[in-house]
Amino acid sequence: MVPQHSDTPEGPPPSLSPVIARNLEDALRAFLKTPTSSVDELRSALQGAARDARDQGLAAEQLLIILKAMEQRIGSAIPEDPKAPTASRTRLIRAMIEAYYMR
């Protein structure tokens, strides 16, 4: 008999602690609504999420996936500057990665 391989994960997808995930989602919602007024709140939420992810043994890539899933669940895209269409997303991802690796 030939073994069958599956790409199905062996358990639930990686996630943050419920309180941390809620804080990050709330901060992301506020940022998407008014990008200039909630940067500090978002940065603080990203730092908390990064700490939680490290504590749970999640890789930075998994945290990026969680952040993208939140953006999709909220149903709003990260606002973009017409002159630099990916700048806002790049800054958000950079802030998340820095929070993850800068303890």
FENDA-V381115 format. One record per backbone hydrogen bond with DSSP energy under -1.0 kcal/mol. CO is the residue of the C=O (numbers start at 1). NH is the residue of the N-H. E is the energy in kcal/mol with one decimal. If there is no record, write none. Layout:
((CO;NH;E) (CO;NH;E))
//
This chain:
((17;21;-3.0) (18;22;-2.3) (19;23;-2.3) (20;24;-2.5) (21;25;-2.7) (22;26;-2.7) (23;27;-2.4) (24;28;-2.6) (25;29;-2.6) (26;30;-2.3) (27;31;-2.3) (28;32;-2.7) (29;33;-1.8) (30;34;-2.7) (34;37;-1.1) (38;42;-2.1) (39;43;-2.7) (40;44;-2.4) (41;45;-2.2) (42;46;-2.7) (43;47;-2.2) (44;48;-2.2) (45;49;-2.5) (46;50;-2.5) (47;51;-2.3) (48;52;-2.4) (49;53;-2.8) (50;54;-2.6) (51;55;-2.6) (52;56;-1.8) (53;58;-2.9) (54;57;-1.4) (59;63;-1.6) (60;64;-2.0) (61;65;-1.9) (62;66;-2.1) (63;67;-2.4) (64;68;-2.4) (65;69;-2.5) (66;70;-2.1) (67;71;-2.1) (68;72;-2.2) (69;73;-2.6) (70;74;-2.7) (71;75;-1.4) (71;76;-1.2) (81;84;-1.0) (84;87;-2.1) (86;90;-2.4) (87;91;-2.6) (88;92;-2.3) (89;93;-2.7) (90;94;-2.7) (91;95;-2.6) (92;96;-2.1) (93;97;-2.6) (94;98;-2.9) (95;99;-2.3) (96;100;-2.0) (97;101;-2.5) (98;102;-2.9))
//
